[in-house]
Amino acid sequence: MTQNVYDNPEFFEGYSQLGRSVEGLDGAAEWTSIRALLPNLKGKRVVDLGCGFGWFCRFAKQEGAESVLGFDVSENMLARAVATSDPAIRYERADLEVLELPKASFDLVYSSLAFHYLKDLDRLLARVHAALVTGGQLVFSVEHPIYMAPAHPGWSKDAYGRATWPVNGYLDEGPRTTDWLAKGVVKQHRTLGTLLNMLIRLGFTLEHVEEWGPSLEQVAAHPEWADERERPMFLLVSARK
């Protein structure tokens, strides 16, 4: 089963205070870039994998989606989503590692910062491909593999205190345990090549791949993000069946 860290009280309390939790999509620095990848949602059948507080589900409904379905493994997340959502949006608790989806049932499959928690991502993406109609689209973001493989604390640093080489064991794929908002958060590290070749092998056509980092304008507004110009924070992908 996927590690359900979002039902950890310490983690959930910290996560609830993040900008993307309080302000929604507009509080996510990468949202403008992700939105540019989305199709016109009017009349579309949409599913959100790892829907969290339901921000994207509500956005999709407001944009005219015919149906919106959100899945998440966290009871805490779903409780917040249901409490603040349009009753026309359907939410279900599910472990994405073993999720089954009806075939040829969705025009858009969306996921934000969830896939990097999954050990058996290959299985889920195969089911996503089958669940999309011909011409349907998958749009997702994950923590960038370079960002997930942080600098070794013993390595040398430059004049700004940054590691001179930011990757620690990049080719060593598998679980990475970090202490972020709570101790023992497990993410699955895959190289960029592994992830993109997985999509190609499963029959997806890649349409857009973006190694996202903050713009200079965003850094000016948030100086604490300056280090994120040294290595991309997120990987954004659009692929079509």
Steps between C-alpha positions, in 0.01 A plus 500: 500500500612857431646669806211706633708779648220755460305334779798545730379784731839675505536487123142604432527797734813620322360434154181689580705815556678497163408765247353244260278370779376839615478683166421205275626480144610862499720422799693239300793669328487262203125530439521750213727262308278200569185688401657576162517124434132434564239464226174689494314319777147577387310173467802290599500199732780562749668292768752636751741244648613618841240775516593627847277785614314490167629830361547368146171310508317822579692683230408238242133521593506879482658474155203298378612139537214254449614279789778519757629213712773537763696218663721526807631256759474753784184524707614842623537631147166365384316634803625850418420456131143388563437776754593775254388353170227503241265207572521410130865399550549139608782404737618151584766368733744278312858382507646599163734200513204266444242732345278362226351739244223435246630471147458783247312713755700824537609786277754631750696331777671754725739455790697751706803391704370150573672258262839528673353323804410187299723195488306333217446803278525284188182318600303817562608665175398191303151531650496873430578431135215249480262738681554784253297529185694512174654844488457544875765683699710435809639808676706456814772646718753325720792612710789524255738201531796734544319681781418168664866393501640771730861600547712287730567701819874421481553649156666837445296817470536819303518855632123502547497182707361286216639158418722516193330188365132476597427133437553215742490154338282609210520165319416304815125466461265396775360633828637820649410584859490865603389701798256752352219622727539166680769238537525203267321625188572249220513602135597286202796632304505434125726661244348727240575241234329221691183704545473624142589163347234338719238726342626430148508123558139506625382667180485868596610773262695767682377851424681717752772447759600790724770506765337767708674749723399848615532791260720797581183695576390234748843500666483878532170460683624199701878534556497174697439321169836609354658156552224346292652665193798266547297184440140458388243435772232331293456299185185579300383259232220494247444177305224377275351160423 
